[in-house]
Amino acid sequence: MKALDGVRILDLSRVLAGPWATQMLGDLGAEVIKIEKPGAGDDTRGWGPPWHGEGESREAAYFLAANRNKRSLTIDIAKPEGQALVRRLAEKSDVLVENFKAGGLQRYGLDYQRLREINPRLIYCSITGFGQTGPRAAEAGYDLMIQAMSGFMSITGEPDGEPQRAGVAIIDVMTGLHAAVAILAALRQRDATGEGQAIDLALFDVAMSCLANQASNYLVSGKAPMRQGNTHPNIVPYQLFATADGLMILAVGNDAQFARFAGIAGHGEWAADPRFASNAARVGHRETLVPMIAEAMRRRTTGDWIAALNQAGIPCGPVNDIAAALADPQAAQRGLVQHLPDGLGNTAPSVASPLRLSASSRDDDRAPPHLGQHSAAVLADILGLEAEEIEALHKDRVI
């Protein structure tokens, strides 16, 4: 069995943060029912190219990244009949996840207060840009603007360049992770109390909390961190270096590692030099030390360095593109690339979940669903609707 067998999740979220959370819960065995707008569906279904498949079965690669292990049910929640269906499903669900603007579902009668009246055990997770309270609560939030507003972009990029966003929508992904953790915690509390609760999760809050040591550096020093490229504010050497034939990362984490590195680099005297003997000293003298390391690194190839440093237990690695990373023997051994069946005789590529639980199976993953693929099955299985009732809902364009 899987860890979350028996947990049903009603997913009214779109794009990335919410779907990322529900995909994780689906990976752990929860039954995830993705509610989508008829005819359009999740915005990311149209975020291509690239596309996978052809014709009506064509899906955007973006959509595939966050929607495996779900069933798709199309419902028009603007219609009273559609709202009634969602309420009936919520009554039989454990969790509801949504990322409408604050209060956005209230006009449909699908807000937490209304749904908890019919299901006091429901855990209702709302994901917004700025949360349910505060002067910005009514504003929409998107990953790029949150990266900018939270300070993330101010510390990303070269010192003399402009602020840069991360290469993926990292705030959305981290918000999805936080949502999954909060939902699991709420499920555990419900085990003890029998009561559900509302979860108020904001991209802005998550971004600020994930500034980690950089925010702490400011709170302690009173000085806002700035961009410093691929170097680290608190560790030296911990950055990108050029070699004789390319680029690589050297990530020395403690003084013992630095001493071993100095010996391999042919400069054992560095480890005894009081300017470099401790990490704090190296940070204070980085302008002297880093050029010396850079000169030494250029004398050998990336392959030579990695072989020698790995043997000595010094963290390092090549700078791969995504193709090279997915082709790495480690990725192959861990089965990180999957080809998942969609139930219609086709498969879709996916990067496997990193969640590995020794007593939980993970051998029945399913490809992201086609729009409305499971509408009839969900309504029949969960709500007990007859074929004629389902056909009438189709005819009235409720589903």
N, C-alpha and C positions, 0 to 999 in steps of 0.2 A: 504494500500500500504506500501511498504518498502521505506526507506530513499533514496536508490540509484536506484530505479526503473528507467529504461531507460538508465542507464550507461552500456556500453559494454567494457569489459576488455579482452584483448588478453594476455594470460599468457604463456610466453615462458620460465618460470623459473622452476628450479628443486630443489629437496631436501627440504630445510626448510624455509629459510628467505623469498624468493619470494613467495612460496606457502602459507606461513603463512599470508603474507600481502593480497594476493588475496582471501584467504579464509575469512578473516575478511570483505573484501569488498563484497564478495558474501553473507555473513551473513547479510549484510546491504541492500541486494537486487540487487546488480549489477549482470549483466549477465557475467559470467566468462567462457571463452573458453580456456581450457587448451590444448596447442599444445604440442604433445609428439612424440617422434621418433617411427616410426612403428616397432613393434616386441619387443621393449624393454621398452619404456616409461620412466617415471620419475625413476631415480635411486632407490628411496625409495620403489618402488614396489617390489624390490628384497631384501629389508633389513629385512629379517625375519630369524628364527621365533621370535615371534609368528605370526601365520597366522590366518586370518579370512576367513571362507569358504573353499571350496574344488575345485579341478580341475581348469578349466579355470577361474572360478569366485573367486579364492583364491587371497586375498590381504594381504600384510604385514601390521601389526598394525601401523608401523611407517607411511606408506602412508596414512592410514585412519586418522591420527591425523591432517593432514594439507590440506585436499583436498575436504572437503564437499562443496556442493552448487556450483559445477563446471560441465561443460560438456567437455568430452575428444574427441579431434580431432587429429588423427595421420597424420602427414605430414613429409615427408623427405625433410628437407630444404637444403640438399646438392644437390638436383636436381632443375634445373631451373623452372620446372613446380611447384614444391613445394614452391619455393621462390615466384613465381607469385601468388600462392594462399594466402600466408601470406600477401603479399602486398595488395591484394584485400580486405582481412579481415581488415588490418590496416586502409585502407581507410574508412571503415565503423565502426571503433571502436573509443572509447574515450581515452582509456589508453592501453599502451603496457608495460608489465613488463618482464624484462629479467635479468638473472644472469650469462651470459657468461663472459669470461675474457674481460678486457678492449679492445674494438675494435673487439671483436670476431665475431660479426654479420656483420661487414663491408664487409667481403669477400663474403657474401651471398646477399649483397645489401639490408640488413635489418637494417642498422644503422639509427640513428635518423635523420641525415642530409638527407638521401635518402627518408625516410618515411615522413618527414615533407613537402617534395615537393608535395606529393600527398594528404597529410592531415595536413594542418597547425594547426588544432585544436587538434592534437594528443599530449597526455601527455605520455612521454617516460621515464620510470623509470628503470635505470640501477643499479643493485646491484652487487658489486664486493667486493673482500677482502680489497683492499686498495684505491679504487677510480680511477677516470679517469686521475689523475695527480700524480706527485711525483715519487721518485726513485723506489718505489715498485709497481707502477701501473700495471705492466705486470705480477706480481706474483699472483698465486692462493691463495685464503684465505679460511680456514676452521675454524669452531668454536673453536676447541681445540687449534689450534695454535694461534688464535686471543686472546683467554682467556690468553694464556701464554704471548704473546707479549705485550698486553695492560696493564699488571699488575694485572689483575683479579686473577690469580692463586697465585700471591705473597701475597695476603691478604686472601686467602681461605685455611683453614686447621688449624691444631693445631700448636702452637708456636714452638714446638720441632719436628714437622713432616715435610714432604716434601710438596711443593705446590700442591694444589688439584684443579681439575676442578669442576664446578657446576654439579649437578646431571642431569640436562637437558642442551641442547645446548642453553644456555641462551643468548648468543650474537646473534645467528641466530633469536631467538624469538624476541628479542628487536629490531633487524634490521627490521624484518617484521612489527613490530608495527610502527617504524619510517617511513617505506615506505608507510604504509597506511595513516599516518598523512600527509606526504608530498603530496601524490596523492590527498587527499581530499582538501588540501590547493591549489594545482594547478588547480583542478576543479573549486574551488571558484574563483580563479583569472581569469580563462578562461571565467567564467560567465560575468566578467566585461570587458575583453579585446577582447574576441573572439579568442585568440591565445593560443596554447598549449606551452609546454616547456619540456626541458630535466631535469631529476632529477638524480643527481650523488650521490649515497648512498653507503658508505663503511662500512663494518663490523668493521674495525679498528677505524674509526671515532666514530661510535656508541658506541663501547666498551669504548673508552676513555671518552666520554661524560657521560656514565652511571656509571662511577666510583664515581660520585656524591660527597658526603661529603668527601670521601677518597682522591680524587684528590684535593679538596679544602683544606683539612687538610695539604697536602704536599705543595701546593702553598703558604699557609699562614705561615707554620712553617719551610719549607725547609727540613723537615725530612720525608722520605718515610715511609708510614704506613707498618706494618708487620702483619703477621698472628697472630691472637689471639683467634683462636677457635670460640666458640659460645658467646664470650663476645663482647661488643660494644666499639668502641674507644671513644665515646663522651657521653655515658649514662651509669649510674650504679644505680640499678641493672637492667640489660637487657641481660639475658642469660639463659642457661640451668642449672637446679638444680636437684639433686637427692632428691627423697622423700622417705618415708618409704617403698614404694612398686614400685617405678619406676622413671621416669624422667618427667619433665615438664618445660615449659618456663614461666619465670617471666619477664614482660616487663613494668617496672615502668617508665612512661613518664614525670612526673613532681613531684615537691616537695610535693604537697598535696596528691598525690597517695602514695608517700613514707611514709608520716606520717600515713596514714591509714594502709598501709602494716605493719609498725612497730608495731602499736597497735594490729593488728591481730596476729602477730608473738609473742606477749607477751613481746615486747621490745619497749614500747612507748618512752623510754628515747633516743632511736636513733634519733628521729626526732628533739630533742632539742640539741643534741650534735653538736657543731659547725663543727666537722669533717664530719658530714653526713647531715646537715640540708639543704644544697643546692646541686643541681646536680653537679656543678663544684667542690664542696668540696668532694662529694662522689667519683667522678672520681679521684681526687687527693689522696684519701685514700682508693682506691678500695682494696689494698692488705690487709688492716685491716678489712674492712667491709664485703667483699664477704665471707671469711671463717665464719664469725659470722652468716651471712644469711644462708649459707650452713648447718651449724649445726642446725639452727632452722627448716629449711625445711625438714630435715631428720626425724623430730619427728612426722610428720603427713603424711597420705596417699595423693596420687595425687588427688583423688576424694574429700577428705576433704578440701584440699587447694583450689581447683578450685571452690568448692561451696562457701567457705567463701570469696574468693577474688572477684568472680563474683558479689556477693551480695554487696560488697563494691566498685564496679566499678573499679577494678584494673586489667589491661590487663594481661591475663595468658592463658595457654592452654596446652593440652596434646601433646606429640610427637607421632603423628599417622603415620602408614605406609599408602600407597596409598589406600589400600583396606579399611582401617578404615576411611580414609578421605571421600571416595566416599560413604561410608555407613552412614556417619553422618546424623542425622535428618535434619540438615540445608541443606545439599546437596540434600536430597530427596525433601524437601519443595520447593527448588529453581529449581528443575527439571534439575540438572546438568548432569545426565546421560540420553542420548537419544538413541533410536534405530531407525535409519533413513532408509527409503525405497530407494532401488537402481533403481527402475523402472523396475526390472526384477523379481519381486516377492520375493526378499530377503531383509533383513535389515542388517545394520552394526552399531555397537556401536560407540558412540561419546560422548565426553564431550562437553556440550552445550556452545555456545558463551556466554560470560559474558555481551555482549552489550544489554542493555534493554532500548529501547526508547518508551515512553508512547504512541506515535501516530504512531509507525511503527510496522507492524505485523511481527511475526517470527514463523509462524505456518506451513511453507511449506519447511522446510529444507530437503535437499536431501543427500543421502549417497555419498561418494566419487565415481567417475565414474570408470567403468572398462575401460581398455585400448581401445581407439577407439570406445567406446560405442555410441558416438553421431556423428561420422564422417559424415555419410550420411545426418543426419538431419541438422547439422550446414551448410554444403555446399549447401543444398537445400534451407534452410530457409533464410540464409543471402546472399549467392551469387547467388541464383536462378539456380543452376546447375540441369540439368535433370538427370534422373536415368541412362541413357546411358553414360553421361559424367562422372558420379561418378564411374560407373563400369569400365570405361576405365582407370581412375586414379588408381583404385584398381589393375587392370591388369598390369599397368606399375609400380606398387609399389611406387607410389608417396604418396599414403595415405594407 
